[in-house]
Amino acid sequence: MTSDITTLTASLSCPALTSEAEIAPYLTDASQAASGHPLAVFLPRTRADVSAILRLASAPQLPVSVRGAGTGL
């Protein structure tokens, strides 16, 4: 799955976070409830970015989770 993430990251124009230090702030919300560990965090800027992420992740069947503002409310 790591090679799929590398391919996905290289195919997108939006920022992608892949190191543990970069991903750490996205692992919890205001509730502080842990919820798994992603291999990457993508920061889409446009609807086209979101569409590209979902399209490219669907072929290798990579799981996708959506995160809001991180408030947990």
PyMOL commands that set and color helices and strands:
alter all, ss='L'
color gray80, all
select helices_A, chain A and resi 2-11+20-26+47-58
alter helices_A, ss='H'
color red, helices_A
select strands_A, chain A and resi 16-17+41-42
alter strands_A, ss='S'
color yellow, strands_A
deselect
rebuild
show_as cartoon
